[in-house]
Amino acid sequence: MPVAVVAKGLEIKNYEPLTLVNNLDDWHDFIKLATDDIRCKELNQKSRQFVDRVLVSGDAATRIIESIIAYSKIRERKNAA
C-alpha cells in the first residue's frame, strides 16, 4: 500500500524512503503516483523497504516487558549505589 508522511517542512529522516508531503502540490503528486499502476509499484516498494527496516519480528508484548524489567533492574542498581 502506498504510504506518505506529512512532513510539513520537517526533516524526518526516520521515515525514509517514504514519500514526504510538505504542501498541497506534494499531495497531488503522491495521489497521481498512487493511482498510476506502474508508479504505484514503486511506492509499494518504498513502503515495503520502510517496513522491513523498522519492523522487529516476534512478540512485541514480550519484548516490552523484558525492556521494562531490564530498565527497572538498572534503576535499582543506580538507586542502591
SEZABA-473787 format. One record per residue: x, y, z of N, C-alpha, C in turn. Coordinates in nm, 4 decimals, always signed. Each point is the difference from the previous one (the first is absolute). Layout:
((X Y Z) (X Y Z) (X Y Z))
...
//
This chain:
((+0.0841 -0.1166 +0.0000) (-0.0841 +0.1166 +0.0000) (+0.0892 +0.1236 +0.0000))
((-0.0247 +0.0934 -0.0879) (+0.0784 +0.1223 -0.0019) (-0.0191 +0.0797 +0.1292))
((+0.1109 +0.0514 +0.0526) (-0.0042 +0.0758 +0.1249) (+0.0777 +0.1293 -0.0181))
((-0.0556 +0.1083 +0.0521) (+0.0690 +0.1287 +0.0018) (-0.0015 +0.0517 +0.1436))
((+0.0971 +0.0835 +0.0306) (+0.0111 +0.0588 +0.1330) (-0.0179 +0.1507 -0.0137))
((-0.0900 +0.0556 +0.0790) (-0.0190 +0.1449 -0.0018) (+0.1137 +0.0614 +0.0808))
((+0.0942 +0.0598 -0.0714) (+0.1201 +0.0536 +0.0631) (-0.0137 +0.1485 +0.0323))
((-0.0726 +0.0740 -0.0841) (-0.0201 +0.1442 +0.0193) (+0.1322 +0.0714 +0.0245))
((+0.1024 -0.0365 -0.0779) (+0.1280 +0.0681 +0.0078) (+0.0971 -0.0546 +0.1023))
((-0.0406 -0.0985 +0.0783) (+0.0896 -0.0580 +0.0998) (+0.0983 -0.0964 -0.0656))
((+0.1193 -0.0078 +0.0543) (+0.0975 -0.0994 -0.0430) (-0.0282 -0.1275 +0.0801))
((-0.0590 -0.0970 -0.0649) (-0.0342 -0.1239 +0.0710) (+0.0608 -0.1194 -0.0731))
((+0.1297 -0.0147 +0.0181) (+0.0755 -0.1045 -0.0697) (-0.0403 -0.1406 +0.0452))
((-0.0615 -0.0114 +0.1167) (-0.0418 -0.1322 +0.0482) (-0.1032 -0.0649 -0.0912))
((-0.0669 +0.0810 -0.0807) (-0.1056 -0.0523 -0.0857) (+0.0455 -0.0248 -0.1433))
((+0.1289 +0.0167 -0.0283) (+0.0500 -0.0308 -0.1342) (-0.0177 -0.1484 -0.0254))
((-0.0378 -0.0451 -0.1134) (-0.0110 +0.0671 -0.1286) (-0.1434 +0.0409 -0.0353))
((-0.0873 +0.0138 +0.1002) (-0.1385 +0.0368 -0.0289) (-0.0078 +0.1401 -0.0604))
((-0.1055 +0.0233 -0.0754) (-0.0242 +0.1302 -0.0612) (-0.0364 +0.1010 +0.1089))
((+0.0668 +0.1155 -0.0028) (-0.0297 +0.1056 +0.0961) (-0.0913 +0.1033 -0.0643))
((-0.1047 +0.0355 +0.0717) (-0.0961 +0.0991 -0.0488) (+0.0194 +0.1273 +0.0810))
((+0.0361 +0.1056 -0.0703) (+0.0228 +0.1280 +0.0652) (-0.1055 +0.1039 -0.0344))
((-0.0725 -0.0218 -0.1102) (-0.0984 +0.0987 -0.0425) (-0.1055 -0.0683 -0.0881))
((-0.0950 +0.0776 -0.0446) (-0.1098 -0.0540 -0.0805) (+0.0487 -0.0607 -0.1317))
((+0.1008 +0.0614 -0.0608) (+0.0549 -0.0553 -0.1246) (+0.0597 -0.1387 +0.0225))
((+0.0663 -0.0178 +0.1134) (+0.0553 -0.1329 +0.0322) (-0.1109 -0.1043 +0.0117))
((-0.1115 +0.0398 +0.0655) (-0.1144 -0.0921 +0.0112) (-0.0496 -0.0374 -0.1389))
((-0.0150 +0.0987 -0.0840) (-0.0489 -0.0227 -0.1358) (+0.0935 -0.0957 -0.0746))
((+0.1298 +0.0236 +0.0095) (+0.0972 -0.0866 -0.0671) (-0.0058 -0.1422 +0.0548))
((-0.0136 -0.0124 +0.1311) (-0.0077 -0.1322 +0.0607) (-0.1242 -0.0746 -0.0479))
((-0.1121 +0.0671 -0.0048) (-0.1243 -0.0637 -0.0453) (+0.0125 -0.0444 -0.1458))
((+0.0620 +0.0843 -0.0824) (+0.0215 -0.0383 -0.1399) (+0.0848 -0.1270 -0.0094))
((+0.1051 -0.0064 +0.0786) (+0.0857 -0.1185 -0.0013) (-0.0746 -0.1229 +0.0524))
((-0.0753 +0.0194 +0.1072) (-0.0694 -0.1122 +0.0637) (-0.1112 -0.0571 -0.0875))
((-0.0512 +0.0803 -0.0921) (-0.1082 -0.0479 -0.0862) (+0.0501 -0.0434 -0.1377))
((+0.1302 +0.0046 -0.0210) (+0.0611 -0.0481 -0.1232) (+0.0556 -0.1396 +0.0267))
((-0.0467 -0.1001 -0.0736) (+0.0366 -0.1393 +0.0280) (+0.1508 -0.0233 +0.0048))
((+0.0732 +0.0576 -0.0928) (+0.1442 -0.0231 -0.0050) (+0.0714 +0.0731 +0.1136))
((-0.0309 +0.1269 +0.0174) (+0.0658 +0.0794 +0.1046) (-0.0421 -0.0436 +0.1401))
((-0.1203 -0.0535 +0.0105) (-0.0473 -0.0486 +0.1298) (+0.0887 -0.1127 +0.0509))
((+0.0511 -0.0803 -0.0902) (+0.0905 -0.1092 +0.0399) (+0.1252 +0.0558 +0.0668))
((+0.0492 +0.1138 -0.0498) (+0.1161 +0.0643 +0.0615) (-0.0322 +0.0460 +0.1423))
((-0.1175 +0.0590 +0.0167) (-0.0411 +0.0444 +0.1337) (-0.0161 -0.1184 +0.0937))
((-0.0568 -0.1089 -0.0510) (-0.0155 -0.1206 +0.0816) (+0.1356 -0.0555 +0.0417))
((+0.0960 +0.0058 -0.0913) (+0.1341 -0.0490 +0.0308) (+0.0639 +0.0861 +0.1100))
((-0.0186 +0.1308 -0.0074) (+0.0524 +0.0887 +0.1039) (-0.0654 -0.0292 +0.1350))
((-0.1300 -0.0257 -0.0025) (-0.0713 -0.0340 +0.1234) (+0.0551 -0.1290 +0.0591))
((+0.0228 -0.0982 -0.0842) (+0.0542 -0.1289 +0.0451) (+0.1400 +0.0186 +0.0569))
((+0.0832 +0.0820 -0.0641) (+0.1352 +0.0271 +0.0501) (-0.0063 +0.0618 +0.1394))
((-0.0926 +0.0921 +0.0175) (-0.0140 +0.0647 +0.1311) (-0.0413 -0.1013 +0.1058))
((-0.1003 -0.0794 -0.0301) (-0.0479 -0.0996 +0.0964) (+0.1099 -0.1003 +0.0326))
((+0.0715 -0.0459 -0.1018) (+0.1076 -0.0963 +0.0236) (+0.1094 +0.0581 +0.0893))
((+0.0220 +0.1298 -0.0108) (+0.1051 +0.0643 +0.0788) (-0.0415 +0.0225 +0.1457))
((-0.1272 +0.0325 +0.0230) (-0.0400 +0.0394 +0.1351) (-0.0737 -0.1082 +0.0790))
((-0.0543 -0.0981 -0.0680) (-0.0778 -0.1020 +0.0704) (+0.0925 -0.1023 +0.0649))
((-0.0239 -0.0258 +0.1262) (+0.0751 -0.1017 +0.0725) (-0.0918 -0.1208 +0.0141))
((+0.0449 -0.1123 -0.0524) (-0.0854 -0.1190 +0.0037) (-0.0078 -0.0562 +0.1421))
((-0.1006 -0.0784 +0.0245) (-0.0166 -0.0639 +0.1295) (-0.1144 +0.0604 +0.0795))
((-0.0060 -0.0405 +0.1246) (-0.1075 +0.0406 +0.0897) (+0.0330 +0.1345 +0.0647))
((-0.0687 +0.1032 -0.0421) (+0.0278 +0.1352 +0.0503) (-0.0265 +0.0109 +0.1497))
((-0.1054 -0.0634 +0.0488) (-0.0339 +0.0093 +0.1421) (+0.1132 -0.0554 +0.0865))
((+0.0564 -0.1113 -0.0416) (+0.1104 -0.0601 +0.0752) (+0.1211 +0.0921 -0.0004))
((+0.0314 +0.0586 -0.1153) (+0.1151 +0.0911 -0.0079) (-0.0210 +0.1227 +0.0882))
((-0.1223 +0.0509 +0.0038) (-0.0284 +0.1174 +0.0831) (+0.0184 -0.0339 +0.1470))
((-0.0531 -0.1124 +0.0435) (+0.0126 -0.0410 +0.1404) (+0.1462 -0.0222 +0.0358))
((+0.0752 -0.0654 -0.0886) (+0.1424 -0.0233 +0.0255) (+0.0752 +0.1320 +0.0102))
((-0.0356 +0.0974 -0.0819) (+0.0650 +0.1314 +0.0056) (-0.0325 +0.0709 +0.1316))
((-0.1247 -0.0090 +0.0436) (-0.0403 +0.0623 +0.1261) (+0.0742 -0.0624 +0.1167))
((+0.0084 -0.1317 -0.0003) (+0.0702 -0.0700 +0.1081) (+0.1477 +0.0380 +0.0010))
((+0.0630 +0.0005 -0.1174) (+0.1423 +0.0365 -0.0080) (+0.0217 +0.1425 +0.0485))
((-0.0856 +0.0921 -0.0399) (+0.0114 +0.1389 +0.0425) (-0.0190 +0.0111 +0.1517))
((-0.0953 -0.0745 +0.0536) (-0.0244 +0.0034 +0.1443) (+0.1223 -0.0483 +0.0769))
((+0.0661 -0.1037 -0.0503) (+0.1206 -0.0524 +0.0663) (+0.1121 +0.1023 -0.0042))
((+0.0146 +0.0703 -0.1105) (+0.1032 +0.1034 -0.0097) (-0.0278 +0.1115 +0.0986))
((-0.1253 +0.0420 +0.0103) (-0.0358 +0.1070 +0.0954) (+0.0235 -0.0453 +0.1440))
((-0.0310 -0.1266 +0.0308) (+0.0221 -0.0514 +0.1344) (+0.1477 +0.0052 +0.0361))
((+0.0862 -0.0401 -0.0968) (+0.1450 +0.0016 +0.0250) (+0.0487 +0.1433 +0.0206))
((-0.0513 +0.0946 -0.0800) (+0.0413 +0.1398 +0.0145) (-0.0451 +0.0550 +0.1344))
((-0.1209 -0.0335 +0.0429) (-0.0530 +0.0503 +0.1263) (+0.0727 -0.0629 +0.1197))
((+0.0471 -0.1231 -0.0156) (+0.0705 -0.0678 +0.1089) (+0.1423 +0.0540 +0.0167))
((+0.0543 +0.0595 -0.1044) (+0.1393 +0.0481 +0.0058) (+0.0135 +0.1315 +0.0718))
//
